[in-house]
């Protein structure tokens, strides 16, 4: 360990670890271990947050698209209606004669 790692600062006062009790040094070890774990979890969390945002955006897009189709908004040459089930979306193309 470097000399810097052997000194802690509490409220602006520096303390040498060698002057602390075994119990206090144990707390320091736990604090450092937890800091490392928190930092690692932050790195692990980033891709999860991105995936969550991506799925949220896809849901929003899909729901808005369904709303447009159910209300007969035209896309291209045909009006498409969608019927939702509890598991997935079943697409049904319809032409002007069935509307």
N, C-alpha and C positions, 0 to 999 in steps of 0.2 A: 504494500500500500504506500501511496505517496504521503508526504507529510500533510498535504491539504486534506486528504481523506480522513486523517486522524483528528481533525478539528471540526467541530460543529458550531453553528451560530444560533443562538436563541435570543430573540429580542435585541439583536445587536451586540450581544456579549458572546465571545468565543470561548469554547471549552475544549480541552484536549480530551480525546476519548480515553486516554490512559488514566486520566484523573476521575473518570466516571466509574460507578459501581458496575458489577457484572449485569445486574438487572437493567441498568440504563443502557449499557452497550448492547444488550439483547434487544431492547426497544429500537435502537438505531439500526440493528441488523434487519429487524422486521420492517421498519420504515423503508429502508433501501430496497428490500425485496419487493414490498408492495408497490413502490414507485416504479420499479422495473416491470412488474406485472401490469400495472395500469398503462404504462407507455406501450407495452406490447398489445394490450387489448385495444388501445386506440388505433393502432395500425391494422389490427384484425377487423375493427369496426368499419373502417372506411369503405371496403368493397361491399359490405353488407348494406351500408347506407345508400351506396350507389345503386345496388340491386333493388332495394326497397323503393327508391325514387323512380327507377325505370319501370317497375311493375305498376306503381301508382299512376305514372303517366300513361302507360298502355291501357290501364283500366279506364281512365278518364277519357282517352281518345275513343275507346271501344263503346263506352256508354253514350257519348255524344253522337257517335256515328249511328248507333242503334236508334237513338231518338230521331235523328234526321230521316232515317229510312222508314221508321214507323209512321212518321208524319208525311210521307209521300214526297219528300224532296228528291228531285231528279239528279242522278249522277250518270253522265254520259248519255247513251241512247235509251237506257231502260231504267225503270224505277225498281229498286231492289227493296224487298221487305225482309226483315229478319225476325225470326222467332227464337226466343231464348228458352232454354231448358235450365234446370238447376245445375247441370254439369257442363254444358257447353252451348255454343251458338250454332244453330242450324241455319244455313243460308238458303233462301229460296228466291230464285229469280222469277219475276213476273213480268208479263208484257202488258200493254195498254188494255187488252181485252179482258183480263182477269181483275182489273182494278175497279 
